[in-house]
Amino acid sequence: MAYVDWMIRGPKISACNCAYGCPCEFNAPPSNDICEGLEATEITEGWFGDVRLDGLRFAAAFRWPGPVHEGGGIVQGFVDDRATEAQVDALFKILGGEEQEPTTVFSIYGSTIETEYDPVFTAIDFECDIANRVGRFAIPGHLELSLQPIRNPVTGKPHRAQIRLPEGFEFREAEMASSSFKGDGQIRFESKDTYGFLIDVAYGPYGIIE
């Protein structure tokens, strides 16, 4: 099937309330029965047809009552307030699973959502250093995430770990990190020393672009 030509590429940071490694990555139930967390992406290069998306950021908060694939999820999106009307429309189409195969990350996660709160247009403070496993983003009054290296419990030294998913739909390889996050908006949560990851990834109508 032919789709509008689009791509978004850039760093993405994400975290949830699961233990390091996240059982969900291995088709196992979440560590704490429910799954809740947040993510943010900065588009270093992107377009949707003739609309350029370079430099824009977007984020989301989410919660599922059990394993993600069982559905029943709730989500709230956050969109860069610098985006023009055309850029917002383009991002909504991409993030909403339009103009793409049903096997893309946006389509798959979207199929598990039951309730979607109104999006918030706001400034998104974003930092990401994948090599050092450090990242953060903040949306005042709504979300805050900090990622640091996992530490060896004996020596305190940074412990490097990765997850490789050769057929993954969200990433093929990700750097693991320790997350601390908080949600004060319509989806409220708080977690410390749990799963986090950092990736540099590109998506298009047919999924991950390698």
C-alpha positions in Angstrom: 0.0 0.0 0.0 1.3 3.5 -0.8 1.5 6.1 2.0 2.4 9.7 2.3 6.2 9.9 2.5 7.3 10.7 6.0 10.1 10.1 8.5 11.0 11.2 12.0 14.6 10.6 13.3 16.2 11.5 16.6 16.8 10.6 20.2 14.1 9.1 22.3 14.1 8.6 26.1 11.5 6.4 27.9 10.9 4.9 31.3 8.3 2.8 33.1 7.7 1.4 36.6 9.1 -2.0 35.8 12.4 -3.4 37.1 15.5 -2.9 35.0 15.2 -4.7 31.7 11.4 -4.5 31.7 9.7 -7.9 31.4 7.4 -6.5 28.7 10.4 -6.5 26.3 10.5 -10.3 26.7 6.7 -10.9 26.4 6.4 -11.4 30.1 3.9 -9.6 32.5 5.0 -6.2 33.9 6.9 -6.2 37.2 4.1 -4.5 39.2 1.0 -5.7 37.5 0.2 -2.3 36.0 2.4 -0.6 33.4 2.8 3.2 33.7 5.4 5.5 32.4 6.4 8.3 30.0 8.6 9.1 27.0 9.8 12.0 24.9 11.4 12.4 21.5 13.3 15.2 19.8 13.1 15.1 16.0 16.5 16.0 14.6 15.3 15.3 11.1 11.8 14.8 9.9 9.1 15.4 7.4 5.5 14.5 6.4 5.1 15.0 2.7 6.1 18.6 2.2 5.9 19.6 5.9 9.3 19.7 7.7 9.3 18.6 11.3 13.0 19.2 12.2 13.6 20.4 15.8 10.2 19.6 17.2 9.6 17.6 20.3 6.7 15.4 21.6 6.1 13.4 24.7 3.5 11.1 26.3 2.3 9.7 29.6 0.6 6.4 29.7 -0.9 3.7 32.0 -2.2 0.2 31.3 -4.1 -1.9 33.9 -2.0 -5.0 33.1 0.2 -6.2 30.2 0.2 -3.7 27.4 -1.0 -6.2 24.8 -4.2 -6.8 26.8 -5.2 -3.2 26.2 -7.3 -0.9 28.3 -4.6 1.8 28.3 -4.9 5.5 28.9 -2.6 8.1 27.3 -2.0 11.8 27.2 0.2 13.4 24.5 2.3 16.6 24.7 3.2 18.5 21.6 5.8 21.2 21.1 4.1 24.6 21.3 6.5 25.9 18.5 4.7 23.6 16.0 2.7 25.3 13.2 -0.8 24.2 12.4 0.5 22.1 9.5 3.2 20.5 11.7 0.6 19.7 14.4 -1.6 18.0 11.8 1.4 16.0 10.4 2.4 14.9 13.9 -1.1 13.9 14.8 -1.3 11.7 11.7 2.0 10.0 12.5 1.4 9.5 16.2 -2.2 8.5 15.5 -1.1 5.6 13.3 -2.2 7.1 10.0 -0.3 6.7 6.8 1.6 3.7 8.0 1.5 -0.1 8.3 -0.3 -1.6 11.3 3.0 -3.1 12.5 4.6 0.3 13.3 5.3 1.4 16.9 2.6 4.0 16.8 -0.1 1.7 15.3 0.7 -1.1 17.8 0.6 1.0 20.9 -2.3 2.9 19.6 -4.3 -0.3 19.3 -4.0 -0.9 23.1 -5.4 2.5 24.1 -8.9 2.8 25.4 -8.9 6.4 26.7 -7.0 9.4 25.3 -6.9 12.7 27.1 -6.8 15.9 25.2 -3.2 16.8 24.1 -1.3 19.6 25.7 0.6 22.1 23.6 3.6 23.2 25.6 7.3 23.8 25.8 9.2 20.5 26.4 12.7 20.7 28.0 14.7 17.8 26.6 18.3 16.5 27.0 19.8 13.2 25.9 23.3 11.8 26.0 23.1 8.2 24.9 26.8 7.4 25.2 26.7 8.2 28.9 23.2 6.9 29.5 22.0 10.3 30.8 18.8 12.1 29.8 15.9 14.2 31.1 12.8 15.9 30.0 10.4 18.2 31.8 7.0 19.6 31.2 6.1 21.9 34.2 3.0 20.8 36.0 2.7 17.6 34.0 5.8 15.4 33.7 9.4 15.0 34.8 11.9 12.3 33.9 15.6 11.8 34.8 17.8 9.0 33.5 21.1 8.0 35.0 23.4 5.0 34.5 22.5 1.9 36.4 25.1 1.6 39.2 27.0 -1.4 40.4 25.6 -2.0 44.0 29.0 -2.8 45.4 31.4 -0.4 43.6 29.0 2.3 42.6 30.5 2.4 39.2 28.2 2.8 36.1 27.0 -0.5 34.9 26.4 -0.6 31.1 23.7 -2.8 29.7 21.8 -3.0 26.5 18.7 -4.8 25.1 18.9 -6.0 21.5 15.7 -6.9 19.7 16.6 -7.8 16.1 12.9 -7.8 15.1 11.7 -5.2 17.6 9.1 -2.7 16.5 10.2 0.1 18.8 13.9 -0.3 18.7 16.6 -2.8 17.6 19.1 -1.8 20.3 18.7 0.4 23.4 21.0 1.6 26.2 19.6 0.8 29.6 19.3 3.4 32.3 17.9 3.9 35.8 14.9 6.2 35.8 13.2 8.5 38.3 10.0 10.1 37.1 6.8 11.8 38.2 3.5 12.7 36.6 1.3 15.5 38.1 -1.1 15.9 35.3 -4.2 13.9 34.4 -2.1 10.7 34.7 -0.5 10.7 38.1 2.4 8.5 39.1 5.8 8.4 40.7 8.7 6.0 40.4 12.4 5.8 41.3 15.2 3.4 40.3 13.2 1.6 37.6 13.5 0.8 33.9 14.6 3.4 31.5 16.2 3.4 28.0 17.7 5.8 25.5 17.8 5.3 21.7 18.5 7.1 18.5 15.9 5.8 16.0 14.1 6.6 12.8 10.6 5.7 11.9 8.7 5.7 8.6 5.5 4.3 7.1 6.8 0.8 7.2 8.4 0.9 10.7 12.0 1.3 11.9 14.4 2.7 9.2 17.8 1.1 9.6 
